[in-house]
């Protein structure tokens, strides 16, 4: 092209034609490789040989400056840009290939690419064990609780509720417990127990010892001691066995930490979210964290269903507007979720549109619309306790790597849930009356104080019902104490069935019970109290000693109309109960009635 332009100039001798070729060279320099560009510049003197011979020197300099410098700058910039684009393209291709390879290898996660490691350090474990020992001491009403562990081939006192830790001996009861792997409960009526296997600070007359076993590996012994004769029961032994399970979990807990040959980002999120669960012992908090973590792992919407009796509680990620708080098992079985509910295995629906013509609903009413769905069961000891539903608006919304990462995380979360549930069961035993299954007096006092503070903060009413079984002493004298116990158990059952789920029932002492009625003024509380009184009056209680009928007297005081403090509220409710008993019994009396 430049040759043609230069030839036209030579024929026509028109300067305008001559000036066209310079921008052309500059333009071409942006699109050619290094070798062609060098050739073009090398040919310029030949094309302009006539000007080099006849033109003044300054004209040649201006032409060279105008031609060579802009062409060189344009070529340099264009060349660098092309190299940068090429590097980015190669890097993108490499990343895509690596991601595809990692996703393909995710199916090997269970066999080849998982390693185990502890997630909690010794300090965190020590704090957890200290809380467990303190809880155990309260639960079984022991003087002291000690944890002995194997260290360097011998038993040492690793932790104790006593300020002065006991010193283990070479042999004795705790050594025999560990050797035989058999839990023991022993008493001494006349004198302190001998040969316990450790030097105690006080004369021990009752002792429970439970072996800590990690499979077939002995870890140590947990003991609870008392200065009283026959201070413990079989129930206390079961409580301590439950605590040993928690301790073993705390000592031997291992978490899946590293997934080889998979996304580094996904691994960090998995590790971060799993580590957060290790220190949590509240079930609801763990469930909420699971929803949050699965959303981070998947980038999608999440609904968690947690089984409670014949229904599921609903937990949803914040991006969803799910107003459901509960959903029945029957409604679950009317949808595709029945497959997971029945088979207890994860299932992936990559295109929900293919199932829209089926007889079953895709999802329960109130759930968001989705194009694909991944559902994973939450199994605790092989029992289905819930399911996690991950929803995407896109077809094929989750690749194999994402699905496997979610399953790995939920397996870890199931372990944390098991630990939290066991912890709550042990805690419940510490706060529960052994005969009736209701909360005990100490927990009642704590809860009443908590609820009064909450009622004051949110400006809500609260009522306290104190109730008493009329002529209970006569029942014990006539039918015997076992029959009296049966009456107390039956009344506790009636209370649970009559009150609302938000209310708090407790055994106040003897034949007296206390009910904390949340968000209830005196009139609402009296309606529930009367319903309970009439139900009890109509109930025939069958015992081994015969059929027994009872009546109840109930007294009610309310916050803030009757009292402002815990002590005042209890006193006013007790006064109302006193008036009920001394005005004929079998009635409900308000403090301001």
C-alpha positions in Angstrom: 0.0 0.0 0.0 2.8 2.4 0.9 4.6 1.5 -2.4 1.4 2.5 -4.3 1.0 5.8 -2.5 4.7 6.6 -3.0 4.4 5.8 -6.7 1.3 8.0 -7.1 3.3 10.9 -5.5 6.2 10.4 -7.9 3.8 10.6 -10.9 1.5 13.4 -9.7 4.0 15.3 -7.5 1.1 16.2 -5.2 2.3 16.9 -1.6 -1.1 15.8 -0.1 -0.6 12.2 -1.5 2.9 12.1 0.0 1.6 13.0 3.5 -0.9 10.1 3.5 1.7 7.4 3.9 3.1 8.5 7.2 -0.2 8.0 9.2 -0.6 4.7 7.4 2.8 3.5 8.7 1.9 4.6 12.2 -1.5 2.8 12.0 0.0 -0.4 10.7 2.6 -0.5 13.5 -0.2 -1.2 16.0 -1.2 -4.5 14.3 2.1 -6.2 13.2 4.6 -8.4 14.9 8.2 -7.3 15.7 9.8 -8.7 12.5 7.4 -7.1 10.0 7.6 -3.8 11.9 11.4 -3.8 11.7 11.2 -4.5 7.9 8.8 -1.7 7.3 11.0 0.8 9.1 14.1 -0.5 7.3 12.5 0.0 3.9 11.6 3.7 4.6 14.9 5.1 3.4 14.7 3.2 0.1 11.1 4.6 -0.5 12.4 8.1 0.3 15.7 7.8 -1.5 14.9 10.8 -3.8 14.1 13.0 -0.8 17.3 12.0 1.0 19.3 13.1 -2.1 17.5 16.4 -3.0 15.7 17.7 0.2 17.3 19.9 2.9 18.6 18.2 6.0 16.1 19.8 8.4 13.2 18.5 6.2 14.6 15.0 6.5 14.9 15.3 10.2 11.3 16.4 10.6 10.1 13.6 8.4 12.1 11.0 10.4 10.8 12.5 13.7 7.2 12.5 12.4 7.4 8.9 11.0 9.8 6.8 13.2 9.0 8.1 16.7 5.2 7.8 16.7 5.4 4.5 14.9 7.8 3.2 17.6 5.7 4.4 20.5 2.5 2.9 19.0 4.2 -0.4 18.3 5.7 -0.5 21.9 2.3 0.2 23.6 0.4 -2.2 21.3 3.0 -5.0 21.8 2.9 -4.7 25.6 -0.9 -4.7 25.5 -1.0 -7.9 23.4 1.4 -9.6 25.7 -0.6 -8.7 28.8 -3.8 -10.0 27.1 -2.0 -13.2 26.2 -0.7 -13.7 29.7 -4.1 -13.1 31.2 -5.7 -15.5 28.8 -3.1 -18.2 29.6 -3.6 -17.7 33.3 -7.4 -17.8 33.0 -7.1 -21.1 31.0 -4.8 -22.5 33.6 -7.2 -21.6 36.5 -10.1 -23.1 34.6 -8.2 -26.3 34.1 -7.1 -26.4 37.7 -10.6 -25.7 39.0 -12.0 -28.4 36.7 -9.4 -30.9 37.8 -10.1 -30.1 41.5 -13.8 -30.5 41.0 -13.2 -33.8 39.3 -11.0 -35.0 42.1 -13.5 -34.1 44.8 -15.1 -37.5 44.4 -11.9 -39.0 45.9 -12.3 -36.9 49.0 -13.4 -39.8 51.3 -10.6 -42.1 50.2 -7.5 -40.2 49.3 -7.5 -36.5 50.2 -8.6 -36.1 53.8 -6.2 -35.8 56.8 -7.2 -35.4 60.4 -5.9 -32.9 63.0 -7.0 -31.4 66.4 -8.8 -28.1 66.1 -8.8 -27.1 69.8 -5.7 -26.5 71.8 -5.0 -27.7 75.3 -6.1 -24.4 76.9 -9.5 -24.5 75.3 -9.9 -28.2 76.2 -8.9 -27.4 79.8 -11.5 -24.7 80.1 -14.2 -27.1 78.7 -13.2 -29.9 81.1 -13.3 -27.5 84.1 -16.8 -26.5 83.2 -17.8 -30.2 82.9 -16.3 -31.1 86.3 -18.1 -28.2 88.0 -21.4 -29.2 86.3 -20.9 -32.8 87.4 -20.3 -31.7 91.0 -23.6 -29.9 91.1 -25.5 -32.6 89.2 -24.6 -35.4 91.6 -24.3 -33.2 94.7 -20.7 -34.3 95.4 -18.1 -32.8 97.7 -15.4 -33.0 95.0 -15.0 -34.3 91.4 -11.5 -35.4 90.1 -10.3 -36.2 86.6 -7.3 -38.6 86.5 -5.5 -39.1 83.2 -2.7 -41.2 81.9 0.5 -39.2 81.6 3.9 -40.8 80.9 2.5 -44.2 81.7 0.9 -43.4 85.1 -2.2 -41.8 86.4 -2.1 -38.1 87.4 -4.8 -35.8 88.6 -5.3 -33.6 85.5 -8.1 -31.5 86.9 -10.1 -31.2 90.1 -12.8 -29.1 91.6 -10.8 -29.1 94.8 -8.2 -26.4 95.4 -5.7 -29.1 96.4 -5.5 -31.8 93.9 -5.4 -35.4 95.2 -2.3 -37.5 94.7 -2.8 -40.9 92.9 -1.2 -44.0 94.4 0.4 -47.0 92.7 -2.7 -49.2 93.1 -6.3 -49.0 94.4 -9.9 -48.6 93.3 -9.4 -46.1 90.5 -6.5 -48.3 89.1 -8.8 -51.3 89.2 -11.6 -49.4 87.4 -9.3 -48.5 84.6 -7.7 -51.9 84.4 -11.1 -53.7 84.3 -12.8 -51.0 82.3 -15.7 -51.2 84.7 -17.6 -48.3 86.4 -18.0 -48.6 90.1 -20.1 -47.0 92.9 -18.9 -47.9 96.5 -19.9 -46.8 100.0 -18.5 -47.2 103.5 -21.0 -47.1 106.4 -18.7 -46.9 109.5 -15.5 -45.4 108.3 -13.8 -43.8 105.3 -13.2 -45.8 102.2 -9.9 -47.5 102.1 -7.5 -48.0 99.2 -9.3 -45.6 96.8 -6.2 -45.3 94.8 -5.5 -41.7 95.7 -4.8 -39.6 98.8 -7.9 -37.5 99.4 -8.1 -34.3 101.5 -11.2 -35.5 103.4 -12.5 -38.9 104.7 -14.5 -40.3 101.7 -17.5 -42.5 102.5 -19.2 -42.6 99.0 -17.4 -42.7 95.7 -18.3 -43.1 92.0 -15.6 -44.0 89.5 -16.1 -44.1 85.7 -13.4 -45.2 83.2 -12.6 -43.0 80.3 -12.2 -45.1 77.2 -11.4 -44.0 73.6 -12.6 -47.2 71.9 -10.3 -49.8 73.4 -7.8 -47.3 74.6 -8.0 -46.3 78.4 -7.5 -42.6 78.9 -8.2 -42.2 82.6 -10.8 -42.1 85.4 -13.5 -39.6 86.5 -14.4 -39.8 90.2 -17.0 -38.1 92.4 -16.7 -38.3 96.1 -18.8 -37.5 99.2 -18.3 -37.4 102.9 -21.9 -38.9 103.4 -22.8 -42.5 103.4 -24.8 -43.7 100.3 -24.7 -40.2 98.9 -25.1 -41.3 95.3 -27.8 -43.3 93.4 -27.9 -45.2 90.1 -29.1 -41.9 88.5 -25.9 -40.2 89.6 -23.8 -43.0 88.1 -25.6 -42.5 84.8 -25.0 -38.7 85.0 -21.3 -39.3 85.5 -21.2 -41.8 82.6 -22.7 -39.1 80.4 -20.0 -36.6 81.5 -17.2 -39.2 80.7 -18.5 -39.3 77.1 -18.2 -35.5 76.9 -14.7 -35.6 78.4 -13.6 -38.4 76.0 -14.9 -36.3 73.1 -13.0 -33.2 74.3 -9.8 -35.2 74.8 -9.9 -37.1 71.5 -11.8 -34.8 69.2 -10.4 -34.6 65.8 -11.6 -32.6 62.9 -11.2 -32.9 59.2 -8.9 -30.0 58.5 -7.3 -30.2 55.1 -8.7 -31.3 51.8 -5.9 -31.9 49.3 -6.2 -30.9 45.6 -9.3 -28.7 46.1 -10.0 -25.0 46.2 -7.9 -23.1 48.7 -10.7 -20.6 49.4 -13.2 -23.4 50.1 -10.7 -25.1 52.4 -10.2 -21.9 54.4 -14.0 -21.4 54.8 -14.5 -25.0 55.8 -11.7 -24.7 58.4 -13.0 -21.4 59.7 -16.6 -22.4 60.0 -15.8 -25.8 61.6 -13.5 -24.3 64.1 -16.3 -21.9 65.3 -18.4 -24.9 66.3 -15.8 -26.5 68.6 -16.5 -24.1 71.5 -20.3 -23.9 71.1 -22.5 -26.0 73.4 -25.9 -24.4 72.7 -27.9 -26.4 70.1 -29.8 -23.4 68.7 -26.6 -21.4 68.3 -25.0 -24.3 66.4 -28.0 -24.7 64.1 -27.9 -21.0 63.3 -24.2 -21.2 62.6 -24.7 -24.2 60.3 -27.1 -22.1 58.2 -24.6 -19.2 58.0 -21.7 -21.5 57.2 -23.4 -23.5 54.5 -24.5 -20.2 52.9 -20.8 -19.2 52.8 -19.7 -22.5 51.4 -22.4 -22.6 48.7 -23.2 -19.0 48.0 -26.8 -20.0 47.9 -29.9 -19.8 50.1 -30.2 -22.3 53.0 -33.1 -23.7 55.0 -32.4 -26.0 58.0 -35.1 -28.3 59.4 -34.5 -29.6 63.0 -36.8 -32.4 64.2 -38.9 -31.7 67.3 -41.5 -34.4 68.1 -43.8 -34.7 65.1 -42.6 -31.6 63.4 -39.5 -29.7 62.3 -38.3 -26.3 63.5 -37.3 -24.0 60.7 -34.0 -22.1 60.5 -33.4 -20.0 57.3 -30.6 -17.8 56.0 -31.1 -14.1 56.2 -31.6 -13.6 52.5 -34.8 -15.6 52.6 -38.1 -14.4 53.9 -39.3 -17.7 55.3 -42.0 -17.0 57.9 -42.5 -20.6 58.9 -41.3 -21.5 62.5 -42.4 -25.1 62.3 -43.5 -27.6 59.7 -45.1 -31.0 60.3 -43.5 -34.3 59.3 -46.8 -34.9 57.3 -46.2 -31.8 55.2 -42.6 -32.8 54.6 -43.8 -36.2 53.3 -46.0 -34.5 50.7 -42.9 -33.0 49.0 -39.6 -34.2 47.4 -38.0 -33.9 50.8 -39.7 -37.2 51.7 -36.9 -39.0 49.8 -34.3 -37.7 52.2 -36.6 -38.2 55.2 -37.1 -41.8 54.2 -33.6 -42.8 52.8 -31.5 -40.7 55.1 -29.1 -39.9 52.3 -28.1 -36.7 50.5 -29.7 -36.1 47.2 -29.1 -33.5 44.5 -31.9 -32.2 42.2 -30.0 -30.4 39.4 -33.2 -29.3 37.6 -36.4 -29.1 39.7 -38.4 -28.3 36.6 -38.2 -32.0 35.6 -40.2 -32.8 38.8 -42.9 -30.2 38.5 -45.3 -32.7 36.8 -45.0 -35.2 39.7 -47.8 -35.8 42.1 -45.7 -34.5 45.1 -45.0 -30.8 45.7 -41.5 -29.7 45.1 -41.2 -27.9 48.4 -43.5 -27.1 51.3 -45.7 -24.0 51.1 -43.8 -20.9 52.3 -40.5 -22.1 50.9 -38.8 -20.0 48.2 -38.8 -20.9 44.5 -35.7 -22.7 43.2 -34.3 -24.2 40.0 -31.9 -26.7 41.7 -31.7 -28.1 45.2 -29.2 -30.1 47.3 -30.5 -31.7 50.5 -28.3 -33.3 53.2 -29.7 -35.2 56.2 -28.3 -34.4 59.7 -27.7 -37.8 61.3 -26.9 -38.3 64.9 -26.0 -41.8 65.9 -27.7 -43.0 62.6 -30.9 -41.2 63.6 -32.4 -38.5 61.4 -32.6 -35.3 63.5 -32.8 -32.8 60.7 -31.9 -31.8 57.1 -30.2 -29.0 55.4 -31.7 -27.7 52.1 -29.5 -25.6 49.8 -31.5 -23.8 47.1 -30.3 -22.1 43.9 -32.2 -20.2 41.3 -30.0 -21.6 38.6 -30.2 -25.1 37.0 -27.2 -27.2 38.1 -26.5 -24.7 40.7 -23.9 -26.8 42.6 -20.9 -28.6 41.3 -19.5 -31.9 42.8 -16.9 -30.1 44.8 -19.4 -27.7 46.4 -21.7 -30.6 47.4 -18.9 -32.6 48.9 -17.5 -29.7 50.8 -21.0 -29.1 52.3 -21.3 -32.8 53.3 -17.8 -32.7 54.9 -18.8 -29.6 56.9 -22.2 -31.1 58.0 -20.5 -34.3 59.2 -18.4 -32.2 61.5 -21.4 -30.1 62.5 -23.2 -33.3 63.5 -20.4 -34.2 65.9 -20.7 -30.7 67.5 -24.5 -31.2 67.7 -24.1 -34.5 69.4 -21.8 -33.0 72.0 -24.1 -30.0 72.6 -27.2 -32.3 73.0 -25.4 -34.5 75.5 -24.2 -31.4 77.3 -27.7 -30.1 77.5 -29.0 -33.4 78.8 -26.4 -33.4 81.6 -27.2 -29.8 82.3 -30.9 -30.6 82.4 -30.3 -33.4 84.9 -28.5 -30.8 87.1 -31.5 -28.5 87.1 -34.3 -31.2 87.1 -36.2 -32.7 89.9 -35.6 -36.5 89.8 -39.1 -37.5 90.8 -41.3 -35.2 88.6 -39.0 -34.3 85.7 -39.8 -30.6 86.3 -37.1 -28.0 87.1 -35.9 -27.9 90.6 -36.1 -25.1 93.2 -32.7 -23.7 92.5 -33.3 -23.4 88.7 -36.7 -21.9 89.4 -35.1 -19.1 91.4 -32.5 -18.4 88.7 -35.1 -18.4 85.9 -37.5 -16.2 87.7 -34.8 -13.6 88.2 -33.9 -13.8 84.4 -37.5 -13.5 83.3 -38.2 -10.5 85.5 -35.2 -8.7 84.0 -36.5 -9.5 80.5 -40.0 -8.5 81.4 -38.7 -5.1 82.7 -36.6 -4.6 79.6 -39.4 -5.3 77.1 -42.2 -3.9 79.3 -44.1 -7.2 79.3 -46.3 -8.7 82.1 -45.3 -11.8 84.0 -47.3 -13.9 86.5 -46.3 -16.5 89.1 -48.6 -19.3 90.1 -47.8 -21.2 93.3 -50.0 -24.3 93.7 -50.3 -26.9 96.4 -52.0 -30.4 96.6 -54.8 -30.3 99.1 -54.4 -32.7 102.1 -51.3 -34.3 100.6 -50.2 -35.5 104.0 -53.4 -37.5 104.3 -52.6 -39.2 101.0 -49.2 -40.3 102.2 -50.6 -41.5 105.5 -53.5 -43.4 103.9 -51.9 -44.8 100.8 -48.2 -44.7 101.5 -45.3 -42.6 100.2 -45.0 -44.6 96.9 -48.6 -43.6 96.1 -47.8 -40.0 97.1 -44.9 -40.1 94.6 -47.2 -41.4 91.9 -49.6 -38.4 92.6 -46.7 -35.9 92.3 -45.6 -37.5 89.0 -49.1 -37.4 87.6 -49.6 -33.8 88.6 -46.3 -32.9 86.9 -47.6 -34.6 83.7 -50.9 -32.6 83.9 -49.0 -29.4 84.4 -46.8 -30.0 81.3 -49.9 -30.7 79.2 -51.9 -27.7 80.4 -49.4 -24.8 80.3 -48.0 -23.2 77.2 -44.6 -24.1 75.7 -43.1 -20.8 76.7 -44.1 -21.2 80.4 -41.7 -22.6 83.0 -42.9 -25.3 85.5 -40.9 -26.2 88.6 -41.2 -28.3 91.7 -41.0 -25.7 94.5 -40.7 -28.2 97.3 -42.7 -31.1 98.7 -46.2 -31.1 97.2 -45.8 -27.4 96.1 -45.2 -26.4 92.5 -44.4 -23.1 90.8 -45.3 -21.9 87.3 -43.7 -18.9 85.7 -46.2 -17.6 83.1 -44.4 -15.5 80.5 -46.1 -12.5 78.8 -49.2 -13.1 81.0 -51.1 -10.6 83.3 -53.1 -11.9 86.2 -56.3 -12.6 84.2 -54.5 -14.7 81.6 -52.7 -16.6 84.3 -55.9 -17.3 86.2 -57.5 -18.8 83.1 -54.6 -21.3 82.8 -54.6 -21.9 86.5 -58.4 -22.7 86.5 -58.0 -25.0 83.6 -55.3 -26.9 85.5 -57.3 -27.0 88.7 -60.4 -28.4 86.9 -58.3 -31.0 85.0 -56.7 -32.2 88.2 -60.1 -32.4 90.0 -61.5 -34.7 87.2 -58.4 -36.9 87.0 -58.4 -40.3 88.7 -54.8 -41.3 89.6 -54.3 -45.1 89.6 -51.6 -46.3 92.0 -50.7 -49.8 93.4 -52.5 -48.7 96.6 -55.7 -47.7 94.8 -57.3 -44.9 92.9 -56.8 -41.4 94.2 -58.4 -38.1 93.5 -56.9 -34.8 94.4 -57.7 -31.1 94.3 -55.4 -28.1 94.0 -55.2 -24.7 95.7 -53.5 -22.0 93.6 -52.3 -18.5 94.3 -51.3 -15.9 91.7 -49.2 -12.7 91.8 -48.2 -10.6 88.8 -45.5 -8.3 87.6 -45.6 -5.3 87.6 -49.1 -4.9 89.1 -48.4 -6.8 92.4 -44.6 -6.8 92.7 -41.4 -5.6 91.2 -38.8 -8.0 92.6 -38.4 -11.7 92.7 -38.8 -11.9 96.5 -41.9 -9.7 96.5 -43.5 -11.7 93.7 -42.9 -15.0 95.5 -44.2 -13.6 98.8 -47.4 -12.2 97.2 -48.1 -15.4 95.3 -47.6 -17.3 98.6 -50.0 -15.0 100.3 -52.6 -15.6 97.6 -52.0 -19.4 98.0 -52.5 -19.1 101.8 -55.9 -17.4 101.2 -56.9 -20.1 98.8 -56.1 -22.9 101.3 -57.8 -21.1 104.2 -61.0 -20.2 102.3 -62.0 -23.7 101.5 -59.2 -25.1 99.2 -59.7 -26.3 95.6 -59.7 -22.8 94.2 -57.6 -20.1 92.5 -57.0 -16.8 94.2 -55.4 -13.7 92.8 -53.3 -11.5 95.1 -55.5 -8.6 94.1 -58.6 -10.7 93.6 
